[in-house]
Amino acid sequence: MTLAATVPPIPAPHIEYLQLSPMLAVFAAALVGVLAEAFVPRGRRYAAQVGIALVGLFAAFGLILYLALDGYATTKAHLAAMGAVAVDGPALFLQGVIALIAVVAVLGFAERRLEPRSGAGAPVDSFAPQAAAVPGSDAERRAANSGFATTEIYPLTMFAVGGMLLFPAASDVLTMFVALEVFSLPLYLMCALARRRRLLSQEAAVKYFLLGAFSSAFFLFGLALLYGYAGTVQLSGIADVVSGKATITPALAETTGNDALLLIGLAMLGVGLLFKVGAVPFHMWTPDVYQGAPTPVTGFMAAATKVAAFGALLRLLYVAFPGLVWDWRPVMWGVAILTMVAGAVIAVTQTDVKRLLAYSSVAHAGFILTGVIALDQHGLSAVLFYLAAYSFVTLGAFAVVTLVRDADGEATHLSRWAGLGRRSPLLAAVFALFLLAFAGIPLTSGFTGKFAVFQAAAGSGATPLVIVGVLSSAVAAFFYIRVIVLMFFSDPRPDGPTVAVPSVMTGTAIALGAVVTIVLGVLPQEFLHLANQASLFVR
């Protein structure tokens, strides 16, 4: 008997390309962008890369809409790609939000009217003219004077978006880890590409890379422990083993009885995901990275990463570990309380706008965790709505920050914003709208989102958590109102910054943020209903 006769053939994988088409469209755009970077003449790369990125993102969003309207968010929800990817309501909802965030972010990346023109008279953007050059070196100065543009930011963005689309849809922890790395590695590079304050930008990238590597290691070790416990990486398979529904083989009998593997594995997976959402005590990277990264990248990262990471956290807890709710829920209580309180209190002491928004994002991670803790359909729909609302407010706020400038670039110190309401009343009013939404003032999307997650948490018996959330919101409202008072009720400094006139790209990003903030605050019912319809995980 030959060896070939004894070895069974390897079955060919069955891949549902239509259901995976949104991610495939984005990855295809990323690959085409890499080819464009290699073969398109330097003078034409900017237009080519922006066009490729926008076409890929609009195609992905259109395919997401097609799948949702065709019933894959409800009746046709199922596991695709041999059970590795879930095509269901939460996945499609979050993928749609991420695709829209990426469209707005690419518009911000493409802005070329804010920086002074190069020595060659060419328009420049927010990114280093030559990413590999040493900051302040002759090579960098020559690249800047020649009008070079860092167009590789666009394929990097597409790779990051592709990983973010896969992350909340991953139905096994191994695919989730691959998605985590696919979107994290481009972000590390993007953070180092700031045109100004290059050393600060590179420092931010190194910090993000090192701490991100630690969190990825925790996630991978937790994955290994869970596989050792359950004998599978499938989320539904882990849930069956935890609940006792699965048939345990003799080889797994010893490890399955060892709850230490299960609990330590879950804790390590939690560390990896809580790092990405910026929850305390895994938030230490957030202020430095937000401050040092190019501001358009900061806005993209603050919005899209939080959406993708919370989507993965929801799927992990709701699908794989509902049987361990009494083990992980008290821990999440503590994390949510620490995150809300620390984010709000530390933000009061900040004097830099970007660091203030960074600690604001930490506090908002705590508010979103209160909805996660609800562990029911109402809590899930509230979290989905909150993520969508928060994302566009964040994008709009960071887009405004890019417009307030002085001779050194963006004027991010709060003292420089004094009297901004008199220099540019419209821009200051829009930024005040975003700050009021962050504070949760009625008739803004922030109020509706906070009300939804607090109501869900209170309905699940987490009333003390809601009280802490309300008190933290009151503290957070102080520093938001302080910035508004500084802009409108302080005298402008003679050497104060100017407000740059943006192109239609940044103007569109700010306008979209403002419109979504108002619409989701005044007429939220349809969007809450949409989030509720999309709040059932397939198992």
VENDAFEN-V616013 format. One record per residue. N is the residue number from 1. RES is the residue in one small letter. PSI is psi in radians with two decimals (* if undefined). OMEGA is omega in degrees with one decimal (none if undefined). Layout:
# VENDAFEN-V616013
n->N res->RES psi->PSI omega->OMEGA
n->N res->RES psi->PSI omega->OMEGA
This chain:
# VENDAFEN-V616013
n->1 res->m psi->2.26 omega->-179.5
n->2 res->t psi->2.83 omega->178.8
n->3 res->l psi->-0.65 omega->-179.4
n->4 res->a psi->-0.51 omega->-179.5
n->5 res->a psi->-0.40 omega->-177.8
n->6 res->t psi->-0.39 omega->-177.9
n->7 res->v psi->2.12 omega->179.9
n->8 res->p psi->2.59 omega->-179.6
n->9 res->p psi->2.59 omega->177.5
n->10 res->i psi->2.12 omega->-178.6
n->11 res->p psi->2.48 omega->177.4
n->12 res->a psi->2.37 omega->179.7
n->13 res->p psi->2.55 omega->177.9
n->14 res->h psi->1.99 omega->-176.0
n->15 res->i psi->2.17 omega->177.0
n->16 res->e psi->1.61 omega->-172.3
n->17 res->y psi->-0.57 omega->-179.8
n->18 res->l psi->-0.79 omega->-179.4
n->19 res->q psi->-0.46 omega->178.7
n->20 res->l psi->0.07 omega->-172.5
n->21 res->s psi->-0.61 omega->177.1
n->22 res->p psi->-0.77 omega->178.5
n->23 res->m psi->-0.70 omega->179.6
n->24 res->l psi->-0.64 omega->178.8
n->25 res->a psi->-0.73 omega->-179.3
n->26 res->v psi->-0.77 omega->178.9
n->27 res->f psi->-0.60 omega->175.8
n->28 res->a psi->-0.74 omega->176.7
n->29 res->a psi->-0.65 omega->178.3
n->30 res->a psi->-0.76 omega->-179.4
n->31 res->l psi->-0.71 omega->176.9
n->32 res->v psi->-0.64 omega->176.9
n->33 res->g psi->-0.67 omega->176.5
n->34 res->v psi->-0.76 omega->178.0
n->35 res->l psi->-0.69 omega->178.1
n->36 res->a psi->-0.66 omega->179.0
n->37 res->e psi->-0.52 omega->-177.7
n->38 res->a psi->-0.57 omega->-168.6
n->39 res->f psi->-0.40 omega->-179.1
n->40 res->v psi->2.37 omega->177.8
n->41 res->p psi->2.57 omega->-173.3
n->42 res->r psi->-0.68 omega->-176.9
n->43 res->g psi->-0.33 omega->-177.7
n->44 res->r psi->-0.02 omega->-174.1
n->45 res->r psi->-0.67 omega->-177.2
n->46 res->y psi->-0.95 omega->-179.0
n->47 res->a psi->-0.70 omega->-179.6
n->48 res->a psi->-0.79 omega->-176.8
n->49 res->q psi->-0.72 omega->178.0
n->50 res->v psi->-0.77 omega->179.2
n->51 res->g psi->-0.76 omega->179.5
n->52 res->i psi->-0.78 omega->-178.6
n->53 res->a psi->-0.82 omega->-178.1
n->54 res->l psi->-0.69 omega->178.1
n->55 res->v psi->-0.77 omega->178.5
n->56 res->g psi->-0.72 omega->-178.3
n->57 res->l psi->-0.73 omega->177.6
n->58 res->f psi->-0.65 omega->176.3
n->59 res->a psi->-0.74 omega->179.1
n->60 res->a psi->-0.76 omega->-179.9
n->61 res->f psi->-0.70 omega->177.0
n->62 res->g psi->-0.72 omega->178.0
n->63 res->l psi->-0.63 omega->176.0
n->64 res->i psi->-0.78 omega->176.9
n->65 res->l psi->-0.73 omega->179.5
n->66 res->y psi->-0.81 omega->-179.8
n->67 res->l psi->-0.70 omega->-179.5
n->68 res->a psi->-0.77 omega->-179.6
n->69 res->l psi->-0.42 omega->179.2
n->70 res->d psi->0.01 omega->173.7
n->71 res->g psi->0.05 omega->-178.4
n->72 res->y psi->-0.24 omega->175.7
n->73 res->a psi->-0.24 omega->-176.3
n->74 res->t psi->-1.59 omega->-170.7
n->75 res->t psi->-0.56 omega->-177.3
n->76 res->k psi->0.14 omega->-178.4
n->77 res->a psi->2.33 omega->-178.4
n->78 res->h psi->3.09 omega->176.9
n->79 res->l psi->2.24 omega->-179.4
n->80 res->a psi->3.03 omega->176.8
n->81 res->a psi->0.95 omega->178.4
n->82 res->m psi->0.63 omega->177.0
n->83 res->g psi->0.14 omega->-176.4
n->84 res->a psi->-0.42 omega->-174.2
n->85 res->v psi->2.27 omega->177.7
n->86 res->a psi->2.31 omega->173.6
n->87 res->v psi->1.60 omega->-175.6
n->88 res->d psi->-3.06 omega->-175.6
n->89 res->g psi->-0.96 omega->-179.9
n->90 res->p psi->-0.70 omega->-179.3
n->91 res->a psi->-0.83 omega->-178.2
n->92 res->l psi->-0.66 omega->178.7
n->93 res->f psi->-0.86 omega->-177.9
n->94 res->l psi->-0.63 omega->176.6
n->95 res->q psi->-0.69 omega->176.8
n->96 res->g psi->-0.73 omega->178.1
n->97 res->v psi->-0.76 omega->-179.4
n->98 res->i psi->-0.71 omega->179.4
n->99 res->a psi->-0.73 omega->178.2
n->100 res->l psi->-0.71 omega->175.9
n->101 res->i psi->-0.77 omega->-177.6
n->102 res->a psi->-0.65 omega->177.1
n->103 res->v psi->-0.84 omega->-180.0
n->104 res->v psi->-0.68 omega->-179.8
n->105 res->a psi->-0.73 omega->179.2
n->106 res->v psi->-0.64 omega->175.5
n->107 res->l psi->-0.70 omega->176.7
n->108 res->g psi->-0.70 omega->178.0
n->109 res->f psi->-0.59 omega->-173.8
n->110 res->a psi->-0.08 omega->-179.0
n->111 res->e psi->2.23 omega->-177.2
n->112 res->r psi->0.35 omega->-179.1
n->113 res->r psi->-0.01 omega->-173.7
n->114 res->l psi->-0.66 omega->-179.1
n->115 res->e psi->2.61 omega->174.3
n->116 res->p psi->2.60 omega->-179.9
n->117 res->r psi->2.74 omega->-179.9
n->118 res->s psi->3.06 omega->178.6
n->119 res->g psi->-0.47 omega->178.3
n->120 res->a psi->0.03 omega->179.5
n->121 res->g psi->0.11 omega->-178.6
n->122 res->a psi->2.50 omega->176.5
n->123 res->p psi->2.56 omega->-178.2
n->124 res->v psi->2.84 omega->-177.8
n->125 res->d psi->-2.79 omega->-174.5
n->126 res->s psi->0.03 omega->-169.6
n->127 res->f psi->2.69 omega->-177.2
n->128 res->a psi->2.43 omega->-178.6
n->129 res->p psi->-0.51 omega->177.7
n->130 res->q psi->1.82 omega->-169.3
n->131 res->a psi->-0.58 omega->-175.3
n->132 res->a psi->-0.16 omega->-177.2
n->133 res->a psi->2.59 omega->176.4
n->134 res->v psi->2.33 omega->-179.7
n->135 res->p psi->2.27 omega->179.1
n->136 res->g psi->0.06 omega->-177.8
n->137 res->s psi->2.93 omega->177.2
n->138 res->d psi->-0.64 omega->-179.7
n->139 res->a psi->-0.70 omega->179.5
n->140 res->e psi->-0.68 omega->178.8
n->141 res->r psi->-0.70 omega->178.1
n->142 res->r psi->-0.70 omega->178.6
n->143 res->a psi->-0.69 omega->179.8
n->144 res->a psi->-0.75 omega->-179.7
n->145 res->n psi->-0.47 omega->-179.7
n->146 res->s psi->-0.11 omega->178.8
n->147 res->g psi->0.46 omega->178.8
n->148 res->f psi->2.59 omega->177.8
n->149 res->a psi->2.45 omega->179.1
n->150 res->t psi->1.43 omega->-175.8
n->151 res->t psi->-0.14 omega->177.1
n->152 res->e psi->-0.12 omega->176.0
n->153 res->i psi->-0.49 omega->-175.1
n->154 res->y psi->-0.86 omega->174.0
n->155 res->p psi->-0.58 omega->174.6
n->156 res->l psi->-0.74 omega->178.1
n->157 res->t psi->-0.71 omega->-179.4
n->158 res->m psi->-0.70 omega->176.4
n->159 res->f psi->-0.74 omega->178.6
n->160 res->a psi->-0.76 omega->179.7
n->161 res->v psi->-0.70 omega->177.7
n->162 res->g psi->-0.77 omega->176.5
n->163 res->g psi->-0.65 omega->178.6
n->164 res->m psi->-0.61 omega->176.8
n->165 res->l psi->-0.62 omega->-179.1
n->166 res->l psi->-0.56 omega->-171.7
n->167 res->f psi->-0.94 omega->-179.2
n->168 res->p psi->-0.18 omega->179.5
n->169 res->a psi->-0.13 omega->-176.8
n->170 res->a psi->2.26 omega->-177.6
n->171 res->s psi->0.09 omega->169.8
n->172 res->d psi->2.70 omega->-171.4
n->173 res->v psi->-0.41 omega->177.7
n->174 res->l psi->-0.79 omega->175.3
n->175 res->t psi->-0.64 omega->178.2
n->176 res->m psi->-0.69 omega->178.7
n->177 res->f psi->-0.73 omega->178.4
n->178 res->v psi->-0.78 omega->178.6
n->179 res->a psi->-0.69 omega->178.8
n->180 res->l psi->-0.78 omega->-179.7
n->181 res->e psi->-0.63 omega->-178.5
n->182 res->v psi->-0.67 omega->180.0
n->183 res->f psi->-0.35 omega->-179.2
n->184 res->s psi->-0.77 omega->-175.7
n->185 res->l psi->-0.79 omega->175.3
n->186 res->p psi->-0.61 omega->-180.0
n->187 res->l psi->-0.66 omega->177.5
n->188 res->y psi->-0.76 omega->-179.9
n->189 res->l psi->-0.74 omega->-177.2
n->190 res->m psi->-0.55 omega->-179.6
n->191 res->c psi->-0.33 omega->-176.0
n->192 res->a psi->0.15 omega->-169.2
n->193 res->l psi->0.27 omega->-177.9
n->194 res->a psi->2.39 omega->178.5
n->195 res->r psi->-0.75 omega->178.8
n->196 res->r psi->2.78 omega->-179.2
n->197 res->r psi->0.93 omega->-173.2
n->198 res->r psi->-0.74 omega->-179.2
n->199 res->l psi->-0.71 omega->177.4
n->200 res->l psi->-0.67 omega->178.7
n->201 res->s psi->-0.78 omega->179.5
n->202 res->q psi->-0.62 omega->175.0
n->203 res->e psi->-0.75 omega->178.4
n->204 res->a psi->-0.73 omega->-179.3
n->205 res->a psi->-0.72 omega->180.0
n->206 res->v psi->-0.75 omega->178.0
n->207 res->k psi->-0.79 omega->-179.6
n->208 res->y psi->-0.72 omega->-179.0
n->209 res->f psi->-0.83 omega->-176.6
n->210 res->l psi->-0.85 omega->-179.9
n->211 res->l psi->-0.62 omega->176.6
n->212 res->g psi->-0.63 omega->176.9
n->213 res->a psi->-0.70 omega->176.3
n->214 res->f psi->-0.79 omega->-178.6
n->215 res->s psi->-0.65 omega->177.0
n->216 res->s psi->-0.66 omega->177.8
n->217 res->a psi->-0.73 omega->175.4
n->218 res->f psi->-0.80 omega->-178.9
n->219 res->f psi->-0.77 omega->-177.5
n->220 res->l psi->-0.67 omega->178.3
n->221 res->f psi->-0.71 omega->175.7
n->222 res->g psi->-0.66 omega->176.4
n->223 res->l psi->-0.79 omega->-179.3
n->224 res->a psi->-0.72 omega->179.4
n->225 res->l psi->-0.71 omega->178.8
n->226 res->l psi->-0.66 omega->176.8
n->227 res->y psi->-0.68 omega->176.1
n->228 res->g psi->-0.56 omega->179.8
n->229 res->y psi->-0.85 omega->-169.9
n->230 res->a psi->-0.30 omega->-177.5
n->231 res->g psi->0.25 omega->178.8
n->232 res->t psi->2.69 omega->174.3
n->233 res->v psi->-0.07 omega->177.9
n->234 res->q psi->2.34 omega->-179.9
n->235 res->l psi->-0.76 omega->179.7
n->236 res->s psi->-0.61 omega->177.5
n->237 res->g psi->-0.71 omega->176.6
n->238 res->i psi->-0.73 omega->178.7
n->239 res->a psi->-0.69 omega->179.4
n->240 res->d psi->-0.69 omega->178.6
n->241 res->v psi->-0.74 omega->-179.9
n->242 res->v psi->-0.70 omega->-178.2
n->243 res->s psi->-0.14 omega->-179.5
n->244 res->g psi->0.15 omega->179.8
n->245 res->k psi->-0.43 omega->-176.1
n->246 res->a psi->2.63 omega->175.2
n->247 res->t psi->2.11 omega->-176.5
n->248 res->i psi->2.19 omega->177.0
n->249 res->t psi->2.74 omega->178.3
n->250 res->p psi->-0.58 omega->-178.5
n->251 res->a psi->-0.47 omega->-178.7
n->252 res->l psi->-0.08 omega->-173.0
n->253 res->a psi->-0.70 omega->-176.2
n->254 res->e psi->-0.79 omega->-177.6
n->255 res->t psi->-0.57 omega->-179.1
n->256 res->t psi->-0.51 omega->177.5
n->257 res->g psi->-0.06 omega->-178.1
n->258 res->n psi->1.68 omega->-177.8
n->259 res->d psi->-0.32 omega->178.8
n->260 res->a psi->-0.71 omega->177.4
n->261 res->l psi->-0.76 omega->-177.8
n->262 res->l psi->-0.88 omega->-174.0
n->263 res->l psi->-0.71 omega->178.6
n->264 res->i psi->-0.68 omega->177.6
n->265 res->g psi->-0.77 omega->177.7
n->266 res->l psi->-0.71 omega->-179.8
n->267 res->a psi->-0.70 omega->-178.8
n->268 res->m psi->-0.67 omega->173.5
n->269 res->l psi->-0.71 omega->178.9
n->270 res->g psi->-0.67 omega->178.4
n->271 res->v psi->-0.80 omega->-179.0
n->272 res->g psi->-0.71 omega->-178.0
n->273 res->l psi->-0.69 omega->179.3
n->274 res->l psi->-0.51 omega->173.2
n->275 res->f psi->-0.76 omega->-177.0
n->276 res->k psi->-0.57 omega->178.8
n->277 res->v psi->-0.17 omega->178.0
n->278 res->g psi->0.62 omega->-179.6
n->279 res->a psi->2.56 omega->176.9
n->280 res->v psi->2.39 omega->8.3
n->281 res->p psi->0.44 omega->-177.6
n->282 res->f psi->0.54 omega->-172.6
n->283 res->h psi->0.01 omega->-166.8
n->284 res->m psi->-0.39 omega->177.9
n->285 res->w psi->-0.42 omega->-166.6
n->286 res->t psi->-0.95 omega->-175.7
n->287 res->p psi->-0.71 omega->-178.1
n->288 res->d psi->-0.73 omega->-178.8
n->289 res->v psi->-0.73 omega->178.4
n->290 res->y psi->-0.67 omega->-178.2
n->291 res->q psi->-0.70 omega->-173.4
n->292 res->g psi->-0.50 omega->-177.3
n->293 res->a psi->2.71 omega->171.5
n->294 res->p psi->2.37 omega->-172.6
n->295 res->t psi->-0.70 omega->175.2
n->296 res->p psi->-0.63 omega->177.0
n->297 res->v psi->-0.68 omega->177.5
n->298 res->t psi->-0.80 omega->178.8
n->299 res->g psi->-0.77 omega->178.1
n->300 res->f psi->-0.80 omega->-177.5
n->301 res->m psi->-0.73 omega->-178.5
n->302 res->a psi->-0.61 omega->-177.4
n->303 res->a psi->-0.98 omega->-170.8
n->304 res->a psi->-0.72 omega->-178.8
n->305 res->t psi->-0.70 omega->-180.0
n->306 res->k psi->-0.70 omega->178.5
n->307 res->v psi->-0.85 omega->-177.9
n->308 res->a psi->-0.76 omega->-176.7
n->309 res->a psi->-0.72 omega->177.6
n->310 res->f psi->-0.60 omega->175.9
n->311 res->g psi->-0.76 omega->178.1
n->312 res->a psi->-0.70 omega->178.3
n->313 res->l psi->-0.76 omega->177.7
n->314 res->l psi->-0.81 omega->-178.4
n->315 res->r psi->-0.70 omega->-179.7
n->316 res->l psi->-0.85 omega->-175.5
n->317 res->l psi->-0.69 omega->-174.3
n->318 res->y psi->-0.53 omega->-176.0
n->319 res->v psi->-0.82 omega->-174.0
n->320 res->a psi->-0.54 omega->-170.5
n->321 res->f psi->0.62 omega->173.5
n->322 res->p psi->-0.42 omega->178.5
n->323 res->g psi->-0.19 omega->179.1
n->324 res->l psi->0.42 omega->-173.9
n->325 res->v psi->-0.59 omega->-179.4
n->326 res->w psi->-0.17 omega->175.2
n->327 res->d psi->-0.80 omega->-175.1
n->328 res->w psi->-0.40 omega->-176.1
n->329 res->r psi->-0.76 omega->176.8
n->330 res->p psi->-0.63 omega->177.9
n->331 res->v psi->-0.76 omega->179.1
n->332 res->m psi->-0.57 omega->173.2
n->333 res->w psi->-0.91 omega->-178.4
n->334 res->g psi->-0.75 omega->179.6
n->335 res->v psi->-0.75 omega->-179.3
n->336 res->a psi->-0.76 omega->-179.9
n->337 res->i psi->-0.84 omega->178.7
n->338 res->l psi->-0.71 omega->-176.9
n->339 res->t psi->-0.79 omega->179.2
n->340 res->m psi->-0.84 omega->-174.9
n->341 res->v psi->-0.86 omega->-177.8
n->342 res->a psi->-0.77 omega->-179.6
n->343 res->g psi->-0.77 omega->-177.8
n->344 res->a psi->-0.75 omega->-175.3
n->345 res->v psi->-0.78 omega->-177.2
n->346 res->i psi->-0.55 omega->179.3
n->347 res->a psi->-0.50 omega->-179.9
n->348 res->v psi->-0.52 omega->-174.6
n->349 res->t psi->-0.06 omega->-172.7
n->350 res->q psi->2.52 omega->177.1
n->351 res->t psi->0.00 omega->177.9
n->352 res->d psi->2.33 omega->-175.1
n->353 res->v psi->-0.74 omega->-177.6
n->354 res->k psi->-0.66 omega->177.0
n->355 res->r psi->-0.62 omega->176.4
n->356 res->l psi->-0.79 omega->178.2
n->357 res->l psi->-0.50 omega->177.0
n->358 res->a psi->-0.84 omega->178.2
n->359 res->y psi->-0.49 omega->172.7
n->360 res->s psi->-0.72 omega->178.7
n->361 res->s psi->-0.57 omega->175.5
n->362 res->v psi->-0.81 omega->178.9
n->363 res->a psi->-0.70 omega->-179.7
n->364 res->h psi->-0.54 omega->173.8
n->365 res->a psi->-0.68 omega->176.3
n->366 res->g psi->-0.72 omega->177.7
n->367 res->f psi->-0.72 omega->179.7
n->368 res->i psi->-0.62 omega->178.7
n->369 res->l psi->-0.49 omega->176.9
n->370 res->t psi->-0.58 omega->175.4
n->371 res->g psi->-0.63 omega->177.4
n->372 res->v psi->-0.68 omega->-176.8
n->373 res->i psi->-0.40 omega->-179.1
n->374 res->a psi->-0.60 omega->174.7
n->375 res->l psi->0.76 omega->172.6
n->376 res->d psi->3.10 omega->-176.6
n->377 res->q psi->-0.63 omega->179.7
n->378 res->h psi->-0.73 omega->177.8
n->379 res->g psi->-0.68 omega->179.3
n->380 res->l psi->-0.79 omega->179.6
n->381 res->s psi->-0.63 omega->177.7
n->382 res->a psi->-0.71 omega->178.8
n->383 res->v psi->-0.72 omega->178.5
n->384 res->l psi->-0.78 omega->179.0
n->385 res->f psi->-0.78 omega->-178.8
n->386 res->y psi->-0.77 omega->-179.3
n->387 res->l psi->-0.74 omega->179.0
n->388 res->a psi->-0.78 omega->-178.6
n->389 res->a psi->-0.81 omega->-177.2
n->390 res->y psi->-0.63 omega->-174.2
n->391 res->s psi->-0.81 omega->-175.2
n->392 res->f psi->-0.54 omega->173.2
n->393 res->v psi->-0.74 omega->-179.6
n->394 res->t psi->-0.80 omega->178.3
n->395 res->l psi->-0.77 omega->179.4
n->396 res->g psi->-0.72 omega->-178.4
n->397 res->a psi->-0.79 omega->-179.8
n->398 res->f psi->-0.52 omega->175.3
n->399 res->a psi->-0.66 omega->176.8
n->400 res->v psi->-0.70 omega->-179.0
n->401 res->v psi->-0.60 omega->-178.7
n->402 res->t psi->-0.31 omega->-174.5
n->403 res->l psi->-0.33 omega->-178.6
n->404 res->v psi->1.90 omega->-166.7
n->405 res->r psi->2.71 omega->170.0
n->406 res->d psi->-2.83 omega->-175.5
n->407 res->a psi->-0.44 omega->-179.2
n->408 res->d psi->0.08 omega->-177.4
n->409 res->g psi->-2.44 omega->-179.2
n->410 res->e psi->2.31 omega->178.6
n->411 res->a psi->1.60 omega->-173.3
n->412 res->t psi->-0.18 omega->177.9
n->413 res->h psi->2.36 omega->-174.6
n->414 res->l psi->-0.60 omega->-178.8
n->415 res->s psi->-0.46 omega->-179.8
n->416 res->r psi->-0.27 omega->-178.2
n->417 res->w psi->0.01 omega->179.7
n->418 res->a psi->2.29 omega->178.4
n->419 res->g psi->0.25 omega->-179.1
n->420 res->l psi->-0.53 omega->179.5
n->421 res->g psi->-0.40 omega->177.0
n->422 res->r psi->-0.55 omega->178.6
n->423 res->r psi->-0.72 omega->-177.8
n->424 res->s psi->1.46 omega->-175.6
n->425 res->p psi->-0.67 omega->-177.1
n->426 res->l psi->-0.84 omega->-179.3
n->427 res->l psi->-0.75 omega->179.1
n->428 res->a psi->-0.66 omega->178.9
n->429 res->a psi->-0.71 omega->178.6
n->430 res->v psi->-0.76 omega->178.7
n->431 res->f psi->-0.67 omega->176.2
n->432 res->a psi->-0.66 omega->176.7
n->433 res->l psi->-0.78 omega->179.0
n->434 res->f psi->-0.71 omega->179.0
n->435 res->l psi->-0.69 omega->177.2
n->436 res->l psi->-0.61 omega->176.3
n->437 res->a psi->-0.74 omega->175.1
n->438 res->f psi->-0.68 omega->-178.5
n->439 res->a psi->-0.29 omega->179.8
n->440 res->g psi->0.58 omega->178.6
n->441 res->i psi->2.44 omega->-179.2
n->442 res->p psi->2.68 omega->-177.7
n->443 res->l psi->0.29 omega->170.0
n->444 res->t psi->2.81 omega->-179.6
n->445 res->s psi->-0.52 omega->179.5
n->446 res->g psi->-0.67 omega->178.1
n->447 res->f psi->-0.80 omega->-179.1
n->448 res->t psi->-0.75 omega->179.6
n->449 res->g psi->-0.80 omega->179.0
n->450 res->k psi->-0.73 omega->179.4
n->451 res->f psi->-0.70 omega->-178.0
n->452 res->a psi->-0.82 omega->-178.0
n->453 res->v psi->-0.64 omega->178.2
n->454 res->f psi->-0.67 omega->177.8
n->455 res->q psi->-0.72 omega->178.5
n->456 res->a psi->-0.73 omega->179.9
n->457 res->a psi->-0.75 omega->178.9
n->458 res->a psi->-0.67 omega->178.9
n->459 res->g psi->-0.40 omega->179.2
n->460 res->s psi->0.14 omega->177.3
n->461 res->g psi->0.18 omega->-178.5
n->462 res->a psi->0.77 omega->-178.4
n->463 res->t psi->-0.73 omega->177.1
n->464 res->p psi->-0.61 omega->178.0
n->465 res->l psi->-0.66 omega->178.3
n->466 res->v psi->-0.69 omega->179.0
n->467 res->i psi->-0.78 omega->176.5
n->468 res->v psi->-0.70 omega->179.1
n->469 res->g psi->-0.72 omega->179.5
n->470 res->v psi->-0.74 omega->178.5
n->471 res->l psi->-0.70 omega->177.7
n->472 res->s psi->-0.63 omega->176.9
n->473 res->s psi->-0.65 omega->178.3
n->474 res->a psi->-0.71 omega->176.9
n->475 res->v psi->-0.76 omega->-179.5
n->476 res->a psi->-0.64 omega->179.8
n->477 res->a psi->-0.50 omega->-179.4
n->478 res->f psi->-0.87 omega->-175.1
n->479 res->f psi->-0.40 omega->172.6
n->480 res->y psi->-0.81 omega->179.3
n->481 res->i psi->-0.57 omega->178.9
n->482 res->r psi->-0.71 omega->178.8
n->483 res->v psi->-0.69 omega->179.1
n->484 res->i psi->-0.76 omega->177.4
n->485 res->v psi->-0.72 omega->179.6
n->486 res->l psi->-0.68 omega->-177.4
n->487 res->m psi->-0.67 omega->-170.0
n->488 res->f psi->-0.37 omega->-173.7
n->489 res->f psi->0.33 omega->175.1
n->490 res->s psi->2.64 omega->178.3
n->491 res->d psi->2.38 omega->178.0
n->492 res->p psi->2.50 omega->178.6
n->493 res->r psi->2.52 omega->179.4
n->494 res->p psi->-0.61 omega->179.7
n->495 res->d psi->0.45 omega->-176.7
n->496 res->g psi->2.92 omega->-177.4
n->497 res->p psi->2.86 omega->174.1
n->498 res->t psi->2.82 omega->176.7
n->499 res->v psi->2.00 omega->-178.3
n->500 res->a psi->2.60 omega->176.0
n->501 res->v psi->1.99 omega->-175.3
n->502 res->p psi->2.91 omega->170.8
n->503 res->s psi->-3.13 omega->-179.3
n->504 res->v psi->-0.37 omega->-176.7
n->505 res->m psi->-0.98 omega->177.8
n->506 res->t psi->-0.64 omega->176.4
n->507 res->g psi->-0.69 omega->177.3
n->508 res->t psi->-0.73 omega->179.6
n->509 res->a psi->-0.78 omega->179.9
n->510 res->i psi->-0.73 omega->-179.1
n->511 res->a psi->-0.72 omega->178.5
n->512 res->l psi->-0.74 omega->177.9
n->513 res->g psi->-0.76 omega->-179.4
n->514 res->a psi->-0.76 omega->-178.8
n->515 res->v psi->-0.80 omega->179.4
n->516 res->v psi->-0.69 omega->179.4
n->517 res->t psi->-0.74 omega->-178.8
n->518 res->i psi->-0.80 omega->-176.3
n->519 res->v psi->-0.77 omega->179.9
n->520 res->l psi->-0.27 omega->175.6
n->521 res->g psi->-0.63 omega->-177.0
n->522 res->v psi->-0.69 omega->-177.4
n->523 res->l psi->1.18 omega->-173.8
n->524 res->p psi->-0.19 omega->-167.1
n->525 res->q psi->-0.77 omega->-178.7
n->526 res->e psi->-0.66 omega->-178.5
n->527 res->f psi->-0.60 omega->173.0
n->528 res->l psi->-0.69 omega->177.3
n->529 res->h psi->-0.71 omega->177.8
n->530 res->l psi->-0.76 omega->178.1
n->531 res->a psi->-0.63 omega->179.1
n->532 res->n psi->-0.68 omega->177.7
n->533 res->q psi->-0.50 omega->-175.7
n->534 res->a psi->0.39 omega->-170.7
n->535 res->s psi->0.59 omega->176.9
n->536 res->l psi->2.07 omega->178.0
n->537 res->f psi->2.46 omega->170.6
n->538 res->v psi->2.47 omega->-177.4
n->539 res->r psi->* omega->none
